[in-house]
Amino acid sequence: MLTIARGAIEQASPGHLLDRALQEPAIASRLNGRALRVVAVGKAAPFMAQAFAEHANAPIREGLVIGTHLAAGLPAPFAWIQSSHPLPDERSVAAGRRAIEVAQRTGSDETLVVLLSGGASALMAVPAADLTLDDKRTTVNALLKGGADITELNTVRKHLSAVKGGRLAAAARGMTVCLAISDVVGDDLSVIGSGPTVADPSTYRGAWDSVLRLGVKDQVPPRVAAHLQAGAEGIVEETPKPGDKRLEQSFTRVIGGRMNAMEGARDAARSLGYEPVVINDAVVGEARKEAPALLDRARDLASHRTGPMCVIASGETTVKVIGQGKGGRNQEMTLAVVPLLAADERRDQIGFASIGTDGIDGPTDAAGAVADITTLARARQHSLDPAAYLADNNAYAFFAGLDDLIITGPTTTNVGDVQIILFR
């Protein structure tokens, strides 16, 4: 499992993706011969900055790197800001303001390069209008616990922000080139990192509707509710929309995503003697509901084959936290299939794992978890009831008790989640 997971992560590494992207004429022509100011933000930011500095064929006048951790030093002239994820803190605000300053210093003869990866929405945060950081934190936390998907979450974030939804690129006088590693199903440029360099098709009305639909209206601070409602009524200026002249010189390209990770997993599985089968459809929806459906689909695919087989899927599910647990979606997805694996009539050796490619699953230090046909029996030996732990959103404690958590530490990338189902 871990070898296949590593294959997924390595194929989606910033070095591999940027080396390929910078050879594309559409990208190279916008960078070569111009002085650059660079903002790298997201969980992969340090590694994207290092790879860009190695491969870019243009002078870098200024660089800013905003991320969660720094494994090694950065090349000159990059400066490092450690920030906060999944909820923003004061460091996120400082980082967002520094990013805006870099954009504002980008002259008409220069190019602002934004190296964007998952997690940027929390790592770079500047509250709009009279909103406070606590207002934003409380709102995001309510949305997360309410089961908001990434599109709903980032629609609200963009309308509470002074840097997201195209505002970063709008602050630059020169050209903007954004190279993004996508952790968003469908690779929507306006959703990845809350779209700091692209026009925003979402609206205040849509943001407020999401708050109402998720049933978190009473958990949202009064200032946030008033701000969103004022925007919906046209009292507050909208985010930059398609056709906005401030974004005429902004170019954004997705250079990698979940498909790259599945390619890496496929190659690794084949090298281990498994016949790989890739499911291209994204795995989305509530984790505990989607996991059994994915397992059924994998069983159907395996029923026509006799040799070792590896089914590979990817996407990003959600968790509605109603218990006292931490609610990591990959761990909850794996916990949901534990009884189903034990009840498998074929009694084949079946393994199921769901892994966050960034090495972080929700607010935990695990990337995900693994289960097989023996997990339920071992859990009973330790007096662990999977149904009770699932009801409490406490998959982390369940798998920790069995030593079945997958802990990789933070990786160099973030392209969503990968599921691996092995049949032998």
C-alpha positions as a Markdown table, in Angstrom:
| # | Residue | x | y | z |
|---|---|---|---|---|
| 1 | Met | 0.0 | 0.0 | 0.0 |
| 2 | Leu | 2.7 | 2.5 | 1.1 |
| 3 | Thr | 4.8 | 1.8 | -2.0 |
| 4 | Ile | 1.8 | 2.5 | -4.3 |
| 5 | Ala | 0.9 | 5.6 | -2.3 |
| 6 | Arg | 4.5 | 6.9 | -2.6 |
| 7 | Gly | 4.3 | 6.4 | -6.3 |
| 8 | Ala | 1.2 | 8.6 | -6.4 |
| 9 | Ile | 2.9 | 11.3 | -4.4 |
| 10 | Glu | 6.2 | 11.3 | -6.3 |
| 11 | Gln | 4.4 | 11.6 | -9.7 |
| 12 | Ala | 2.7 | 14.7 | -8.5 |
| 13 | Ser | 5.8 | 16.3 | -7.0 |
| 14 | Pro | 6.5 | 20.0 | -7.7 |
| 15 | Gly | 9.9 | 19.3 | -9.3 |
| 16 | His | 8.4 | 16.9 | -11.9 |
| 17 | Leu | 5.4 | 19.1 | -12.6 |
| 18 | Leu | 7.2 | 22.4 | -12.9 |
| 19 | Asp | 10.0 | 21.1 | -15.0 |
| 20 | Arg | 7.4 | 19.9 | -17.6 |
| 21 | Ala | 5.3 | 23.1 | -17.3 |
| 22 | Leu | 8.2 | 25.5 | -17.9 |
| 23 | Gln | 9.0 | 23.9 | -21.2 |
| 24 | Glu | 5.5 | 24.7 | -22.5 |
| 25 | Pro | 5.7 | 27.6 | -25.0 |
| 26 | Ala | 2.6 | 29.3 | -23.6 |
| 27 | Ile | 4.2 | 29.5 | -20.2 |
| 28 | Ala | 7.9 | 30.1 | -21.2 |
| 29 | Ser | 7.0 | 33.0 | -23.5 |
| 30 | Arg | 5.4 | 34.8 | -20.6 |
| 31 | Leu | 8.4 | 34.4 | -18.3 |
| 32 | Asn | 11.5 | 34.6 | -20.4 |
| 33 | Gly | 13.1 | 38.0 | -20.7 |
| 34 | Arg | 11.2 | 39.7 | -17.9 |
| 35 | Ala | 12.1 | 40.3 | -14.3 |
| 36 | Leu | 10.0 | 38.3 | -11.9 |
| 37 | Arg | 8.5 | 38.7 | -8.5 |
| 38 | Val | 7.3 | 35.4 | -7.1 |
| 39 | Val | 4.7 | 34.5 | -4.5 |
| 40 | Ala | 4.6 | 30.7 | -3.6 |
| 41 | Val | 1.7 | 29.8 | -1.4 |
| 42 | Gly | 0.2 | 26.5 | -0.3 |
| 43 | Lys | 1.3 | 23.2 | 1.3 |
| 44 | Ala | 3.8 | 22.6 | -1.6 |
| 45 | Ala | 5.0 | 26.2 | -1.6 |
| 46 | Pro | 8.7 | 25.7 | -0.5 |
| 47 | Phe | 9.2 | 22.9 | -3.0 |
| 48 | Met | 7.5 | 24.8 | -5.8 |
| 49 | Ala | 9.8 | 27.8 | -5.1 |
| 50 | Gln | 12.9 | 25.6 | -5.1 |
| 51 | Ala | 11.9 | 23.9 | -8.3 |
| 52 | Phe | 10.9 | 27.2 | -10.0 |
| 53 | Ala | 14.3 | 28.8 | -9.1 |
| 54 | Glu | 16.1 | 25.8 | -10.6 |
| 55 | His | 14.2 | 25.8 | -13.9 |
| 56 | Ala | 13.1 | 29.4 | -14.5 |
| 57 | Asn | 15.1 | 31.2 | -17.2 |
| 58 | Ala | 14.6 | 34.7 | -15.9 |
| 59 | Pro | 15.9 | 36.9 | -13.0 |
| 60 | Ile | 13.9 | 36.8 | -9.8 |
| 61 | Arg | 13.9 | 40.2 | -8.1 |
| 62 | Glu | 11.8 | 39.2 | -5.1 |
| 63 | Gly | 10.3 | 36.0 | -3.7 |
| 64 | Leu | 7.9 | 35.1 | -0.9 |
| 65 | Val | 7.1 | 31.6 | 0.3 |
| 66 | Ile | 4.1 | 31.0 | 2.5 |
| 67 | Gly | 3.5 | 27.5 | 3.8 |
| 68 | Thr | 3.1 | 25.1 | 6.8 |
| 69 | His | 6.7 | 23.9 | 7.1 |
| 70 | Leu | 10.1 | 24.4 | 5.7 |
| 71 | Ala | 12.2 | 21.2 | 5.4 |
| 72 | Ala | 15.4 | 23.0 | 4.0 |
| 73 | Gly | 16.7 | 26.4 | 3.1 |
| 74 | Leu | 15.3 | 28.5 | 0.2 |
| 75 | Pro | 17.3 | 29.9 | -2.6 |
| 76 | Ala | 17.9 | 33.7 | -2.7 |
| 77 | Pro | 16.0 | 36.0 | -2.9 |
| 78 | Phe | 13.1 | 34.0 | -1.4 |
| 79 | Ala | 11.8 | 34.9 | 2.1 |
| 80 | Trp | 9.9 | 32.4 | 4.2 |
| 81 | Ile | 6.7 | 32.9 | 6.2 |
| 82 | Gln | 5.3 | 30.0 | 8.2 |
| 83 | Ser | 1.5 | 30.2 | 8.3 |
| 84 | Ser | -1.5 | 28.3 | 9.6 |
| 85 | His | -3.7 | 25.5 | 8.2 |
| 86 | Pro | -6.6 | 24.4 | 8.1 |
| 87 | Leu | -7.7 | 27.5 | 10.0 |
| 88 | Pro | -6.0 | 30.9 | 9.5 |
| 89 | Asp | -4.3 | 32.7 | 12.3 |
| 90 | Glu | -2.4 | 36.1 | 12.6 |
| 91 | Arg | 0.5 | 34.6 | 10.6 |
| 92 | Ser | -2.0 | 34.0 | 7.7 |
| 93 | Val | -3.0 | 37.7 | 7.8 |
| 94 | Ala | 0.6 | 38.9 | 7.8 |
| 95 | Ala | 1.4 | 36.5 | 4.9 |
| 96 | Gly | -1.6 | 37.8 | 2.9 |
| 97 | Arg | -0.6 | 41.4 | 3.4 |
| 98 | Arg | 3.0 | 40.6 | 2.4 |
| 99 | Ala | 1.7 | 38.9 | -0.8 |
| 100 | Ile | -0.4 | 41.9 | -1.7 |
| 101 | Glu | 2.7 | 44.2 | -1.2 |
| 102 | Val | 4.7 | 42.0 | -3.6 |
| 103 | Ala | 1.9 | 42.3 | -6.1 |
| 104 | Gln | 1.7 | 46.0 | -5.7 |
| 105 | Arg | 5.5 | 46.3 | -6.3 |
| 106 | Thr | 5.2 | 44.4 | -9.6 |
| 107 | Gly | 5.8 | 47.0 | -12.3 |
| 108 | Ser | 4.4 | 47.2 | -15.8 |
| 109 | Asp | 7.7 | 45.7 | -17.2 |
| 110 | Glu | 7.7 | 42.8 | -14.7 |
| 111 | Thr | 5.8 | 39.6 | -14.1 |
| 112 | Leu | 4.2 | 38.5 | -10.9 |
| 113 | Val | 4.5 | 34.7 | -10.7 |
| 114 | Val | 2.2 | 32.9 | -8.3 |
| 115 | Leu | 3.0 | 29.3 | -7.5 |
| 116 | Leu | -0.2 | 28.0 | -6.0 |
| 117 | Ser | -1.1 | 24.7 | -4.2 |
| 118 | Gly | -3.7 | 23.3 | -1.9 |
| 119 | Gly | -4.1 | 25.0 | 1.5 |
| 120 | Ala | -3.5 | 28.5 | 0.1 |
| 121 | Ser | -6.9 | 29.7 | 1.2 |
| 122 | Ala | -6.0 | 29.3 | 4.9 |
| 123 | Leu | -2.4 | 30.2 | 4.6 |
| 124 | Met | -3.0 | 33.6 | 2.9 |
| 125 | Ala | -5.9 | 35.4 | 4.5 |
| 126 | Val | -6.7 | 39.1 | 4.7 |
| 127 | Pro | -10.2 | 39.9 | 6.1 |
| 128 | Ala | -12.3 | 42.2 | 4.0 |
| 129 | Ala | -13.9 | 45.4 | 5.2 |
| 130 | Asp | -14.4 | 45.5 | 9.0 |
| 131 | Leu | -14.3 | 41.7 | 9.4 |
| 132 | Thr | -11.8 | 40.2 | 11.9 |
| 133 | Leu | -9.7 | 37.1 | 11.8 |
| 134 | Asp | -11.9 | 35.5 | 14.4 |
| 135 | Asp | -14.9 | 36.2 | 12.2 |
| 136 | Lys | -13.3 | 34.3 | 9.4 |
| 137 | Arg | -12.0 | 31.4 | 11.6 |
| 138 | Thr | -15.4 | 30.9 | 13.2 |
| 139 | Thr | -17.1 | 30.9 | 9.8 |
| 140 | Val | -14.7 | 28.5 | 8.2 |
| 141 | Asn | -14.9 | 26.2 | 11.2 |
| 142 | Ala | -18.7 | 26.2 | 11.0 |
| 143 | Leu | -18.6 | 25.4 | 7.3 |
| 144 | Leu | -16.1 | 22.6 | 7.8 |
| 145 | Lys | -18.2 | 20.9 | 10.5 |
| 146 | Gly | -21.3 | 21.5 | 8.4 |
| 147 | Gly | -19.8 | 19.3 | 5.7 |
| 148 | Ala | -19.1 | 22.1 | 3.1 |
| 149 | Asp | -17.3 | 20.9 | 0.0 |
| 150 | Ile | -14.3 | 22.8 | -1.3 |
| 151 | Thr | -16.3 | 24.9 | -3.8 |
| 152 | Glu | -18.8 | 26.0 | -1.1 |
| 153 | Leu | -16.0 | 26.7 | 1.4 |
| 154 | Asn | -14.0 | 28.8 | -1.0 |
| 155 | Thr | -17.0 | 30.7 | -2.3 |
| 156 | Val | -17.5 | 32.0 | 1.2 |
| 157 | Arg | -13.8 | 32.6 | 1.8 |
| 158 | Lys | -13.5 | 34.7 | -1.4 |
| 159 | His | -16.3 | 37.0 | -0.2 |
| 160 | Leu | -14.7 | 37.5 | 3.2 |
| 161 | Ser | -11.3 | 38.3 | 1.8 |
| 162 | Ala | -9.2 | 41.1 | 0.4 |
| 163 | Val | -6.7 | 38.9 | -1.4 |
| 164 | Lys | -8.7 | 36.0 | -2.9 |
| 165 | Gly | -11.1 | 35.9 | -5.8 |
| 166 | Gly | -8.8 | 37.6 | -8.3 |
| 167 | Arg | -7.7 | 40.4 | -5.9 |
| 168 | Leu | -4.0 | 39.4 | -5.8 |
| 169 | Ala | -3.6 | 39.7 | -9.5 |
| 170 | Ala | -5.7 | 42.8 | -9.6 |
| 171 | Ala | -3.1 | 44.5 | -7.3 |
| 172 | Ala | -0.2 | 44.0 | -9.9 |
| 173 | Arg | 0.5 | 46.5 | -12.7 |
| 174 | Gly | 2.4 | 44.0 | -14.8 |
| 175 | Met | 1.6 | 40.6 | -16.1 |
| 176 | Thr | 0.6 | 37.7 | -13.7 |
| 177 | Val | 1.4 | 34.1 | -14.4 |
| 178 | Cys | 0.0 | 31.6 | -11.9 |
| 179 | Leu | 1.1 | 27.9 | -12.0 |
| 180 | Ala | -1.2 | 25.8 | -9.9 |
| 181 | Ile | -1.1 | 22.3 | -8.5 |
| 182 | Ser | -4.7 | 21.4 | -8.1 |
| 183 | Asp | -6.3 | 19.7 | -5.0 |
| 184 | Val | -9.7 | 20.5 | -6.4 |
| 185 | Val | -11.9 | 17.9 | -8.2 |
| 186 | Gly | -12.5 | 19.4 | -11.7 |
| 187 | Asp | -9.5 | 21.7 | -11.5 |
| 188 | Asp | -11.7 | 24.8 | -11.3 |
| 189 | Leu | -9.2 | 27.7 | -11.3 |
| 190 | Ser | -11.5 | 29.9 | -9.3 |
| 191 | Val | -11.6 | 27.4 | -6.5 |
| 192 | Ile | -8.0 | 26.3 | -6.2 |
| 193 | Gly | -6.6 | 28.4 | -3.4 |
| 194 | Ser | -9.8 | 30.5 | -3.7 |
| 195 | Gly | -8.6 | 31.8 | -7.1 |
| 196 | Pro | -6.3 | 34.7 | -6.2 |
| 197 | Thr | -5.4 | 35.3 | -9.8 |
| 198 | Val | -8.5 | 34.6 | -11.8 |
| 199 | Ala | -11.9 | 36.2 | -12.2 |
| 200 | Asp | -14.5 | 35.0 | -9.8 |
| 201 | Pro | -17.8 | 33.7 | -11.2 |
| 202 | Ser | -19.3 | 33.1 | -7.7 |
| 203 | Thr | -21.3 | 35.7 | -5.9 |
| 204 | Tyr | -22.2 | 37.0 | -2.4 |
| 205 | Arg | -25.6 | 35.6 | -3.0 |
| 206 | Gly | -24.1 | 32.1 | -3.6 |
| 207 | Ala | -22.0 | 32.4 | -0.5 |
| 208 | Trp | -24.9 | 33.3 | 1.7 |
| 209 | Asp | -27.0 | 30.5 | 0.1 |
| 210 | Ser | -24.3 | 28.0 | 1.1 |
| 211 | Val | -24.4 | 29.2 | 4.7 |
| 212 | Leu | -28.2 | 28.7 | 4.7 |
| 213 | Arg | -28.1 | 25.3 | 2.9 |
| 214 | Leu | -25.5 | 23.9 | 5.4 |
| 215 | Gly | -27.6 | 25.0 | 8.3 |
| 216 | Val | -24.8 | 27.0 | 10.0 |
| 217 | Lys | -26.5 | 30.5 | 9.9 |
| 218 | Asp | -26.6 | 30.6 | 13.7 |
| 219 | Gln | -22.9 | 29.7 | 14.0 |
| 220 | Val | -21.8 | 32.5 | 11.7 |
| 221 | Pro | -20.7 | 35.7 | 13.4 |
| 222 | Pro | -23.2 | 38.7 | 13.0 |
| 223 | Arg | -20.6 | 40.8 | 11.1 |
| 224 | Val | -20.1 | 38.0 | 8.6 |
| 225 | Ala | -23.8 | 37.5 | 8.1 |
| 226 | Ala | -24.3 | 41.2 | 7.6 |
| 227 | His | -21.4 | 41.4 | 5.2 |
| 228 | Leu | -22.6 | 38.6 | 3.0 |
| 229 | Gln | -26.2 | 39.8 | 3.0 |
| 230 | Ala | -25.0 | 43.4 | 2.1 |
| 231 | Gly | -23.0 | 41.9 | -0.8 |
| 232 | Ala | -26.0 | 39.9 | -1.9 |
| 233 | Glu | -28.0 | 43.1 | -2.0 |
| 234 | Gly | -25.4 | 44.9 | -4.1 |
| 235 | Ile | -24.2 | 47.2 | -1.2 |
| 236 | Val | -20.7 | 45.8 | -1.1 |
| 237 | Glu | -18.6 | 45.6 | -4.2 |
| 238 | Glu | -18.3 | 42.1 | -5.8 |
| 239 | Thr | -15.1 | 40.2 | -6.4 |
| 240 | Pro | -13.5 | 40.8 | -9.9 |
| 241 | Lys | -15.6 | 39.2 | -12.5 |
| 242 | Pro | -14.9 | 37.8 | -16.0 |
| 243 | Gly | -14.0 | 40.8 | -18.3 |
| 244 | Asp | -12.5 | 42.9 | -15.5 |
| 245 | Lys | -9.7 | 45.0 | -17.0 |
| 246 | Arg | -7.5 | 44.5 | -14.0 |
| 247 | Leu | -7.2 | 40.8 | -14.9 |
| 248 | Glu | -6.5 | 41.2 | -18.6 |
| 249 | Gln | -2.8 | 40.4 | -18.2 |
| 250 | Ser | -3.4 | 37.5 | -15.8 |
| 251 | Phe | -2.6 | 33.9 | -17.1 |
| 252 | Thr | -3.3 | 30.9 | -14.9 |
| 253 | Arg | -2.6 | 27.2 | -15.7 |
| 254 | Val | -3.1 | 24.0 | -13.8 |
| 255 | Ile | 0.2 | 22.1 | -14.1 |
| 256 | Gly | -0.8 | 19.0 | -12.2 |
| 257 | Gly | -3.6 | 17.3 | -10.2 |
| 258 | Arg | -5.1 | 14.0 | -9.1 |
| 259 | Met | -4.7 | 12.3 | -12.5 |
| 260 | Asn | -0.9 | 12.6 | -12.1 |
| 261 | Ala | -1.1 | 10.9 | -8.7 |
| 262 | Met | -3.1 | 8.1 | -10.1 |
| 263 | Glu | -0.6 | 7.6 | -12.9 |
| 264 | Gly | 2.1 | 7.3 | -10.3 |
| 265 | Ala | 0.1 | 4.8 | -8.3 |
| 266 | Arg | -0.7 | 2.8 | -11.4 |
| 267 | Asp | 3.0 | 2.5 | -12.3 |
| 268 | Ala | 4.0 | 1.5 | -8.8 |
| 269 | Ala | 1.2 | -1.1 | -8.6 |
| 270 | Arg | 2.3 | -2.6 | -11.9 |
| 271 | Ser | 5.9 | -2.8 | -10.7 |
| 272 | Leu | 4.8 | -4.9 | -7.7 |
| 273 | Gly | 3.0 | -7.4 | -9.9 |
| 274 | Tyr | -0.6 | -6.1 | -9.6 |
| 275 | Glu | -2.8 | -5.4 | -12.6 |
| 276 | Pro | -3.8 | -1.8 | -12.1 |
| 277 | Val | -7.3 | -0.5 | -12.9 |
| 278 | Val | -7.8 | 3.3 | -12.7 |
| 279 | Ile | -11.2 | 4.8 | -11.9 |
| 280 | Asn | -11.2 | 8.2 | -13.6 |
| 281 | Asp | -14.5 | 9.4 | -12.0 |
| 282 | Ala | -13.8 | 11.5 | -9.0 |
| 283 | Val | -14.7 | 10.2 | -5.6 |
| 284 | Val | -16.8 | 12.9 | -4.0 |
| 285 | Gly | -19.6 | 13.2 | -1.4 |
| 286 | Glu | -19.7 | 12.2 | 2.2 |
| 287 | Ala | -16.8 | 9.9 | 3.1 |
| 288 | Arg | -18.8 | 7.3 | 5.1 |
| 289 | Lys | -21.3 | 6.9 | 2.2 |
| 290 | Glu | -18.9 | 6.9 | -0.7 |
| 291 | Ala | -16.5 | 4.3 | 0.7 |
| 292 | Pro | -18.9 | 1.4 | 0.6 |
| 293 | Ala | -19.9 | 2.4 | -3.0 |
| 294 | Leu | -16.3 | 2.5 | -4.1 |
| 295 | Leu | -15.6 | -0.9 | -2.5 |
| 296 | Asp | -18.6 | -2.4 | -4.3 |
| 297 | Arg | -17.3 | -1.0 | -7.6 |
| 298 | Ala | -13.8 | -2.3 | -7.0 |
| 299 | Arg | -15.3 | -5.8 | -6.2 |
| 300 | Asp | -17.2 | -5.7 | -9.5 |
| 301 | Leu | -14.0 | -4.9 | -11.4 |
| 302 | Ala | -12.1 | -7.7 | -9.6 |
| 303 | Ser | -14.8 | -10.3 | -10.1 |
| 304 | His | -13.7 | -10.8 | -13.8 |
| 305 | Arg | -10.0 | -11.2 | -13.0 |
| 306 | Thr | -8.0 | -14.0 | -11.3 |
| 307 | Gly | -4.6 | -12.5 | -10.6 |
| 308 | Pro | -3.5 | -9.8 | -8.1 |
| 309 | Met | -5.3 | -6.5 | -8.9 |
| 310 | Cys | -5.1 | -2.9 | -7.7 |
| 311 | Val | -8.0 | -0.5 | -8.1 |
| 312 | Ile | -7.0 | 3.1 | -7.9 |
| 313 | Ala | -9.4 | 6.1 | -7.4 |
| 314 | Ser | -9.1 | 9.7 | -6.3 |
| 315 | Gly | -11.0 | 12.8 | -5.4 |
| 316 | Glu | -12.0 | 14.6 | -2.2 |
| 317 | Thr | -14.8 | 13.6 | 0.1 |
| 318 | Thr | -16.4 | 15.5 | 3.0 |
| 319 | Val | -17.1 | 14.8 | 6.7 |
| 320 | Lys | -20.0 | 16.2 | 8.6 |
| 321 | Val | -18.6 | 16.3 | 12.2 |
| 322 | Ile | -21.4 | 15.4 | 14.7 |
| 323 | Gly | -19.3 | 13.6 | 17.2 |
| 324 | Gln | -16.3 | 14.5 | 19.4 |
| 325 | Gly | -13.7 | 13.0 | 17.1 |
| 326 | Lys | -11.3 | 14.8 | 14.7 |
| 327 | Gly | -13.1 | 13.8 | 11.5 |
| 328 | Gly | -10.3 | 13.1 | 9.0 |
| 329 | Arg | -12.0 | 12.2 | 5.8 |
| 330 | Asn | -9.5 | 9.5 | 4.6 |
| 331 | Gln | -9.6 | 7.8 | 8.0 |
| 332 | Glu | -13.4 | 8.0 | 8.1 |
| 333 | Met | -13.6 | 6.6 | 4.6 |
| 334 | Thr | -11.5 | 3.6 | 5.6 |
| 335 | Leu | -13.4 | 3.0 | 8.9 |
| 336 | Ala | -16.7 | 2.9 | 7.0 |
| 337 | Val | -15.6 | -0.3 | 5.1 |
| 338 | Val | -14.1 | -2.2 | 8.0 |
| 339 | Pro | -17.3 | -4.4 | 8.6 |
| 340 | Leu | -17.7 | -4.8 | 4.8 |
| 341 | Leu | -14.2 | -6.2 | 4.4 |
| 342 | Ala | -14.7 | -8.7 | 7.2 |
| 343 | Ala | -18.0 | -9.9 | 5.6 |
| 344 | Asp | -16.6 | -10.5 | 2.2 |
| 345 | Glu | -17.8 | -13.9 | 1.0 |
| 346 | Arg | -14.9 | -14.4 | -1.3 |
| 347 | Arg | -12.4 | -14.3 | 1.6 |
| 348 | Asp | -9.8 | -13.0 | -0.7 |
| 349 | Gln | -7.0 | -10.9 | 0.7 |
| 350 | Ile | -8.5 | -7.5 | 0.3 |
| 351 | Gly | -6.8 | -4.3 | 1.5 |
| 352 | Phe | -8.4 | -0.8 | 1.4 |
| 353 | Ala | -6.5 | 2.5 | 2.0 |
| 354 | Ser | -7.4 | 6.1 | 1.6 |
| 355 | Ile | -4.6 | 8.7 | 1.8 |
| 356 | Gly | -4.3 | 12.4 | 1.6 |
| 357 | Thr | -1.4 | 13.2 | -0.9 |
| 358 | Asp | -0.3 | 16.1 | 1.3 |
| 359 | Gly | 0.3 | 13.7 | 4.2 |
| 360 | Ile | -2.3 | 15.5 | 6.4 |
| 361 | Asp | -5.8 | 14.2 | 6.9 |
| 362 | Gly | -8.0 | 16.9 | 8.4 |
| 363 | Pro | -6.8 | 18.2 | 11.7 |
| 364 | Thr | -4.6 | 15.1 | 12.4 |
| 365 | Asp | -1.0 | 14.1 | 11.9 |
| 366 | Ala | -2.0 | 11.1 | 9.8 |
| 367 | Ala | -2.3 | 10.9 | 6.0 |
| 368 | Gly | -5.0 | 8.3 | 6.2 |
| 369 | Ala | -5.6 | 4.7 | 7.3 |
| 370 | Val | -5.5 | 1.1 | 6.0 |
| 371 | Ala | -7.9 | -1.8 | 6.6 |
| 372 | Asp | -8.2 | -5.4 | 5.5 |
| 373 | Ile | -10.3 | -8.5 | 6.2 |
| 374 | Thr | -8.6 | -9.0 | 9.6 |
| 375 | Thr | -9.2 | -5.4 | 10.9 |
| 376 | Leu | -12.6 | -6.1 | 12.5 |
| 377 | Ala | -11.4 | -9.2 | 14.4 |
| 378 | Arg | -8.3 | -7.3 | 15.6 |
| 379 | Ala | -10.5 | -4.4 | 16.7 |
| 380 | Arg | -12.7 | -6.7 | 18.8 |
| 381 | Gln | -9.7 | -8.1 | 20.5 |
| 382 | His | -8.9 | -4.5 | 21.6 |
| 383 | Ser | -12.6 | -3.8 | 22.5 |
| 384 | Leu | -12.9 | -1.3 | 19.6 |
| 385 | Asp | -16.3 | -1.0 | 18.0 |
| 386 | Pro | -16.1 | 0.5 | 14.5 |
| 387 | Ala | -19.7 | 1.6 | 14.5 |
| 388 | Ala | -19.3 | 3.5 | 17.7 |
| 389 | Tyr | -16.1 | 5.2 | 16.5 |
| 390 | Leu | -17.7 | 6.1 | 13.2 |
| 391 | Ala | -20.7 | 7.6 | 14.9 |
| 392 | Asp | -18.3 | 9.8 | 17.0 |
| 393 | Asn | -16.2 | 10.8 | 13.9 |
| 394 | Asn | -13.3 | 9.2 | 15.8 |
| 395 | Ala | -11.6 | 7.1 | 13.2 |
| 396 | Tyr | -8.2 | 8.4 | 14.2 |
| 397 | Ala | -8.4 | 6.8 | 17.7 |
| 398 | Phe | -9.8 | 3.6 | 16.2 |
| 399 | Phe | -6.9 | 3.1 | 13.8 |
| 400 | Ala | -4.3 | 4.4 | 16.3 |
| 401 | Gly | -5.4 | 1.6 | 18.6 |
| 402 | Leu | -4.6 | -0.9 | 15.8 |
| 403 | Asp | -1.4 | 0.8 | 14.6 |
| 404 | Asp | -3.1 | 1.1 | 11.2 |
| 405 | Leu | -2.8 | 4.8 | 10.6 |
| 406 | Ile | -0.7 | 5.9 | 7.6 |
| 407 | Ile | 1.7 | 8.5 | 8.8 |
| 408 | Thr | 4.0 | 10.0 | 6.1 |
| 409 | Gly | 4.6 | 13.4 | 7.5 |
| 410 | Pro | 3.9 | 16.5 | 5.3 |
| 411 | Thr | 4.8 | 15.7 | 1.7 |
| 412 | Thr | 5.9 | 18.0 | -1.1 |
| 413 | Thr | 2.6 | 18.2 | -2.9 |
| 414 | Asn | -1.2 | 18.3 | -2.5 |
| 415 | Val | -3.5 | 16.9 | -5.2 |
| 416 | Gly | -6.4 | 15.6 | -3.1 |
| 417 | Asp | -6.9 | 12.1 | -1.9 |
| 418 | Val | -6.1 | 8.7 | -3.4 |
| 419 | Gln | -7.8 | 5.4 | -2.7 |
| 420 | Ile | -6.1 | 2.1 | -3.2 |
| 421 | Ile | -7.9 | -1.3 | -3.1 |
| 422 | Leu | -5.8 | -4.4 | -3.4 |
| 423 | Phe | -7.1 | -7.9 | -4.3 |
| 424 | Arg | -4.9 | -11.0 | -4.1 |
